[in-house]
């Protein structure tokens, strides 16, 4: 059995209680504990049977502790995963907010460029309309000037004709009454 076993007959101590045995844990410890318990019962050695029961209990406690540790590690891993998920969600939200801000900035810049283009186009149209108005006014002024010149020429002709008629009438009058001069 163990290294501390000294004798094996009925009523005689099989283990040295001054030197506790190191027991194996897990399944091997359980099997060794059952073997000691059975041997102690068969031999009538209550101490050996008690040691076997203790070894089985210790193995079960170790298994239970290992399960609890594994459960704790699993819960810790799950908590870490949840924390990572939360951090990822926070980062995702930060990036989404950052992207939305960038999109708003780009939209504002686009709107500003579009407004500037519209203002430039409106100014160009206003300049073209003003130029067309100036040309129209110049053409009208030229036409008015030409009409005035034509009227002046016509009035000058009329005045010349009247002067010529007046001279003829005067010459006629002088011819009728030559003395009145």
C-alpha positions in Angstrom: 0.0 0.0 0.0 1.8 3.3 1.0 5.4 3.9 2.0 4.3 4.4 5.6 2.7 0.8 5.8 4.6 -1.2 8.4 2.8 -4.4 9.1 -0.3 -6.1 7.6 -1.9 -8.5 10.0 -5.1 -8.1 12.1 -5.1 -5.5 14.8 -1.7 -4.3 13.9 -1.2 -0.8 12.7 -0.6 -0.7 9.0 0.4 3.0 8.6 2.7 5.2 10.7 0.5 8.0 12.0 3.6 10.1 12.7 4.4 10.1 8.9 1.3 11.1 6.9 1.2 9.6 3.4 1.1 11.9 0.4 -2.0 10.8 -1.4 -2.7 11.1 -5.0 -5.7 13.3 -6.0 -8.3 12.8 -8.7 -9.4 9.4 -9.9 -6.2 7.6 -8.7 -6.7 9.1 -5.2 -10.3 7.9 -5.1 -9.3 4.4 -6.2 -6.5 4.3 -3.6 -8.9 5.5 -0.9 -11.5 2.9 -1.8 -8.7 0.2 -1.7 -7.5 1.4 1.7 -11.1 1.5 3.0 -11.8 -2.0 1.7 -8.5 -3.4 3.1 -9.2 -1.7 6.4 -12.7 -3.2 6.6 -11.5 -6.7 5.6 -8.6 -6.6 8.0 -10.6 -4.9 10.7 -8.3 -1.9 10.8 -10.5 1.0 11.4 -7.6 3.5 11.1 -6.8 2.2 7.5 -10.5 2.3 6.6 -10.8 5.9 8.0 -7.6 6.9 6.1 -9.2 5.5 2.9 -12.4 7.4 3.5 -10.4 10.6 4.1 -8.4 10.0 1.0 -11.6 9.6 -1.0 -13.1 12.7 0.6 -9.8 14.6 -0.2 -9.9 13.5 -3.8 -13.6 14.5 -4.1 -12.8 17.9 -2.4 -9.9 18.3 -4.9 -12.2 17.4 -7.8 -14.8 19.8 -6.5 -12.2 22.5 -6.0 -10.9 21.9 -9.5 -14.5 22.1 -10.9 -15.1 25.4 -8.9 -11.8 26.8 -10.2 -12.7 25.8 -13.8 -16.1 27.3 -13.3 -14.5 30.5 -11.9 -12.1 30.6 -14.8 -15.1 30.1 -17.2 -17.0 32.9 -15.5 -13.9 35.1 -15.6 -13.4 34.3 -19.3 -17.1 35.1 -19.9 -16.8 38.3 -17.9 -13.7 39.2 -19.9 -15.6 38.5 -23.1 -18.5 40.6 -22.0 -16.1 43.4 -21.0 -14.4 43.1 -24.4 -17.8 43.2 -26.1 -18.7 46.3 -24.1 -15.4 47.9 -25.0 -15.9 46.9 -28.6 -19.4 48.4 -28.6 -18.1 51.6 -27.0 -15.3 51.8 -29.7 -17.9 51.0 -32.4 -20.1 53.8 -31.1 -17.1 56.2 -30.9 -16.2 55.3 -34.5 -19.8 55.7 -35.6 -20.0 59.1 -34.0 -16.7 60.1 -35.5 -17.8 58.9 -38.9 -21.1 60.8 -38.6 -19.2 64.0 -37.6 -16.9 63.6 -40.6 -19.9 63.0 -42.9 -21.6 66.2 -41.5 -18.4 68.1 -42.1 -18.1 66.8 -45.6 -21.8 67.6 -46.2 -21.3 71.1 -44.8 -18.2 71.6 -47.1 -20.3 70.3 -50.1 -23.1 72.6 -49.2 -20.7 75.5 -48.9 -19.1 74.7 -52.3 -22.5 74.4 -53.9 -23.6 77.7 -52.3 -20.4 79.4 -53.6 -21.0 77.9 -57.1 -24.6 79.1 -57.0 -23.5 82.6 -55.9 -20.8 82.7 -58.7 -23.4 81.6 -61.2 -25.9 84.2 -60.0 -23.2 86.9 -60.1 -22.3 85.8 -63.6 -25.9 85.9 -64.7 -26.3 89.4 -63.1 -23.2 90.6 -64.9 -24.5 89.2 -68.2 -27.9 90.8 -67.6 -26.3 94.2 -66.7 -24.1 94.0 -69.8 -27.1 93.1 -72.0 -29.0 96.1 -70.4 -26.0 98.4 -71.0 -25.9 97.2 -74.7 -29.6 97.7 -75.0 -29.4 101.2 -73.5 -26.4 102.0 -75.7 -28.3 100.8 -78.8 -31.3 102.9 -77.7 -29.1 105.9 -77.1 -27.5 105.4 -80.6 -30.9 105.1 -82.2 -32.2 108.2 -80.3 -29.1 110.0 -81.4 -29.5 108.9 -85.0 -33.2 109.9 -84.9 -32.2 113.3 -83.5 -29.6 113.7 -86.2 -32.1 112.7 -88.8 -34.6 115.2 -87.4 -31.9 117.9 -87.3 -31.0 117.2 -90.9 -34.6 117.2 -91.8 -35.2 120.5 -89.9 -32.1 122.0 -91.5 -33.5 121.0 -95.0 -36.8 122.4 -94.1 -35.1 125.6 -92.8 -33.1 125.8 -96.0 -36.2 125.2 -98.1 -38.1 127.9 -96.1 -35.2 130.2 -96.5 -35.1 129.5 -100.2 -38.8 130.0 -100.4 -38.5 133.2 -98.4 -35.8 134.5 -100.8 -37.9 133.6 -103.8 -40.9 135.2 -102.3 -38.7 138.3 -101.5 -37.3 138.2 -105.0 -40.8 137.9 -106.3 -41.9 140.7 -104.1 -39.0 142.9 -105.2 -39.9 142.1 -108.8 -43.4 143.2 -108.2 -42.5 146.3 -106.2 -38.9 147.1 -106.8 -38.9 150.3 -104.8 -39.5 149.1 -101.3 -36.1 148.0 -100.5 
